[in-house]
Amino acid sequence: MKSSKLAINGGKPIRKEPLPLEFPGVHHMDKKEIKAAVRVLKSRSLFRYYGMNLQNEVHKLEAEFAQQLGTKHAIGVASGTGALYVALSALGVGPGQEVIVPAYMWVAVLAAVVNLGAIPVLADIDETFCLNPAEVEKCITPKTRGIIMVHMSGAPGNVQAIQKIARDHKIFLLEDCAQCNGGSIKGRKVGTFGDMAVFSFQMNKNMTAGEGGCVATNSLQLYRRAFACHDSGYARDENGRLILDDPNLHLWGRGYRLDEVRAAVLRVQLKKLPRIIKAMNHSKYRIRKALEKFPRVQLRKIQDPAGDTGCFLLTTYPDAETARKVNEALRAEGIVTSSQGVSDILMTRWGLHLYYNNLSLVQHASVDGRGFPWKLAENAGLERKYEKGTCPTADSLFERSILIAIPSCLKKRDEDDIIRAFSKVLPVFLP
Ligand SMILES: Cc1ncc(COP(=O)(O)O)c(C=O)c1O
């Protein structure tokens, strides 16, 4: 394309109207979700165990979610953060243990490990923007209890290699699929590779009820332990009766149950999930294809494009300065959403997804003011550093990359505008 004057230099912007906000599931909400929520409200049965006319929405969601995922069990919970606590508790995480986490994640991953008294150990990422298996291998010590593999920004990481490491070292693998619900590798869904998996149904996620989450596993024992932890501390049998004769299932509950209204909405969203993902994947790969013309722009390494949920496009530039200039120029061309949304930002602005932006981690913050968990006797000698510089590949990728959200309702002309903006800006900064 012949270059015209960039908007950042006073030229005409490609578009004036902001791009649609992200929120994948929300764009596909219609009368069906409304009907489902109203049905539960009319039944006056909002609690999963009883009511005036119980609809068993949570129970049905759990069965349907497990079925579409391909695991034996699923537990609906109040949030993805809650799902992390429940799964890690089921896996027996506590003081004196290290849990390997990626440099690129969401703060809830760190919080769950720390609040349970264990020590998070940062492992660097690679061009998949997920855990680098070679770096994970280097982090393993006799104190390592497990690995949390976070499938970030919509696409699966190299979970097969991480699964092998976990098996070889006899440690657990927990998959955090909050940002990749519905993603897969060669037809196998993320969330089925690990001992357990967690999902979030918060409003930014591929399916949503505003808040909510899920824990999935194939293990009956882990399922029962997780069920106990999400509820009152006791597991239940198939008939819903408390299991009181197994001391391994006498735990402490967190009260993270999911309610019937959100479960009803989520059951509708679950049916729409393939459609939502298809829309984002289609838009993203149209844009990626157009960017292949610019070999100096590095596209995120994706194992299996067909299994990418498509909610984010990540592009990486030769240096931080070029990334900054391209980003400013794209934004000036109108590749932005309204202020509530996140689109087209330098990754260094991606807040609590970056390990070194988590000041509580960097500063070893403690809720009890007495150094929990860092100063526990069991954790002596396990101290780690978390400041910038700990994970150099992540540091470099963050400062050289731009993140663009791909809403599930992009029209062809919106995609065209994104492609036109890149095609106008890139030849100027990457001749
Ligand atoms: C990777 C990851 N894990 C966990 C969570 C926590 O989910 P929630 O916001 O539902 O607590 C999120 C979402 O915000 C996330 O992105």
Ligand as a Chemical Component Dictionary entry (heavy atoms), coordinates in Angstrom:
data_LIG
# 
_chem_comp.id                   LIG 
_chem_comp.type                 NON-POLYMER 
_chem_comp.pdbx_formal_charge   0 
_chem_comp.three_letter_code    LIG 
# 
loop_
_chem_comp_atom.comp_id 
_chem_comp_atom.atom_id 
_chem_comp_atom.alt_atom_id 
_chem_comp_atom.type_symbol 
_chem_comp_atom.charge 
_chem_comp_atom.model_Cartn_x 
_chem_comp_atom.model_Cartn_y 
_chem_comp_atom.model_Cartn_z 
_chem_comp_atom.pdbx_ordinal 
LIG C1 C1 C 0 -5.142  -16.541 33.914 1  
LIG C2 C2 C 0 -6.209  -16.189 34.920 2  
LIG N1 N1 N 0 -6.343  -16.944 36.024 3  
LIG C3 C3 C 0 -7.290  -16.694 36.931 4  
LIG C4 C4 C 0 -8.166  -15.637 36.784 5  
LIG C5 C5 C 0 -9.126  -15.328 37.864 6  
LIG O1 O1 O 0 -10.454 -15.390 37.475 7  
LIG P1 P1 P 0 -11.573 -14.516 38.182 8  
LIG O2 O2 O 0 -11.429 -13.117 37.702 9  
LIG O3 O3 O 0 -12.840 -15.171 37.718 10 
LIG O4 O4 O 0 -11.389 -14.636 39.648 11 
LIG C6 C6 C 0 -8.081  -14.848 35.630 12 
LIG C7 C7 C 0 -9.034  -13.774 35.330 13 
LIG O5 O5 O 0 -9.228  -12.762 35.618 14 
LIG C8 C8 C 0 -7.058  -15.110 34.684 15 
LIG O6 O6 O 0 -6.905  -14.353 33.605 16 
# 
loop_
_chem_comp_bond.comp_id 
_chem_comp_bond.atom_id_1 
_chem_comp_bond.atom_id_2 
_chem_comp_bond.value_order 
_chem_comp_bond.pdbx_ordinal 
LIG C1 C2 SING 1  
LIG C2 N1 SING 2  
LIG C2 C8 DOUB 3  
LIG N1 C3 DOUB 4  
LIG C3 C4 SING 5  
LIG C4 C5 SING 6  
LIG C4 C6 DOUB 7  
LIG C5 O1 SING 8  
LIG O1 P1 SING 9  
LIG P1 O2 DOUB 10 
LIG P1 O3 SING 11 
LIG P1 O4 SING 12 
LIG C6 C7 SING 13 
LIG C6 C8 SING 14 
LIG C7 O5 DOUB 15 
LIG C8 O6 SING 16 
# 
